[in-house]
Amino acid sequence: MQARPPAPAHLGTYAGDVSPQLAWQWVQAGEAVLVDVRTDAEREWVGFVPGAQPVAWKQWPGMAPNPQFDAAIRQAAAGGHKLVLLCRSGVRSIVAAQRATELGLTAYNILEGFEGDLDAQAQRGRKGGWRQHGLPWRQN
């Protein structure tokens, strides 16, 4: 397992993409900090990774940008750790990784996100994703 560069359209805008398994391996080894960029509601109702730093990229109401994102993401990276960013599907975490990179941090997107890719019925939660790979998570 290795990190791979971003897709050509995003090349150079963030450090790269990693599988959920590699992200967890880095976190366990103390090489990276896991940052969950989903909303508070998503973490509460869908599930969360114990120990992940919650730094929402956007928040309700209206999915407005989180005005505390920059300060919180810098704090998460304190000590020079690279960041692995997790969202629902691996899309919001790309944008959040790009912003973290603009701030001078090393940030990776976790492929498939927490809930995985869309299946044949256009639903998540059955095809890939943090939960489907048997990685640690909890639900309230």
N, C-alpha and C positions, 0 to 999 in steps of 0.2 A: 504494500500500500504506500502510495506516495501522493503528495499534493500535485495538482496539475494546474497549469496556468489558466487564467480566465478565458472564456470564449473570445474569439478575435475582436468582437465589438467592444469588449471590456478590457482588452489587453493593456496592462500597465496601470489600471485604475484601482486595483487591489491585489493582494499577494497571491491569491489563487483559490481553488476549490478543493475541498477534502471530503472524503466519505465520512459518514457518521462514525464508523469504526476507527478511522485514523484520528479524527478529532478527539474521541474518547481516549484513545491511546496517548495522545499528547497531553491531555488533561491529567490523566492518571500518572504520567511521568513527571508532572510539574513543569512541562514545557509551554503550556498554553492555559489561558483562562477561557472557560466556556461562558459566552454571553448570550442570553435569550432575548432577542429583540422583539418578541411578540408583545401584544397588549396584556395588561393585567388580567383582563377577562379571559383571554385565550389560555393563559397559564392556569387560571383558577378552574375553568370549566373543561378544558381539553386535557390538561396534564402539564407537568413540568419536570425538569431534571433537577434532582436535589443537588444543591451546591452551585448551580449555575447563577451567574450574576444577572438579575433582571434589569435590562436597560432598554425600555421600549423605544422603537424607532418612531412610531406614531401611537396616539392614544385616542380613545373615545372621549367626548363625543365627536363624531365626524371624521375620525382618523386624522386628526390634526398633528402636525409635527411636534415631537416632544422637545420643548425648549431646553430641557436639562440634558439632552442626549450628549452633547459635546463634553460637558463636565463629567458626566457619569461614565462615558466610555474611556476618557482619560484616566479616571480613577480605577477602572477595571484593569487597565493596562499598567498600573503603577508597578514598578520593579522591572520594567522592560519585557514583560511576557508578551508573546504573540497572542492574538485573540482569535478564537473560532466562534463565529456568529451563527446562531440558530434561529430560524423563523418557522412558519407553518410549512412552507413548500420549498424554500431555498431561493426565493425571489427578493423579498424585503431585505434579507440578510446580505444580498449583493449590494444594494444601495447603501445599507448601513456600513458594510465593509469599505465601500468607496469613500464614504465620509470619514471613517476612522483613518483611512490612508491619507486623505487630505490633511488630517490633523497630525500626521507624522507617525502613525502607529502601524504595526504590521497586523493585518486582519485578513482572515480567510473566511469564505462562505462554506457552510456545511451543506453539501448536496442533499437533495430530497427533503430537507427540513425535518420538522418534528412529525408531520403527518404523512409524508411520502408523496409520491407522484399520483396523478389521476389514473384511475383504472378504466376499464372499458365502459363503465357506467358513469364516468366523469365524477367519481367520488374518491376522496382521500381516505387514508387509514388502513388500506389493504395492500398497497404496493410500495414497498420501500419505506424509508423514513426512520427516524430515530427509534420509534416504538417498535416497528416491525423487525429491526435488527437485534432485538433483545437487549438493548442498552438500558441502563437504569433510568427509570422515570416513575413518577407517582401521580395519582389523581386525587383531588380532594373529594 
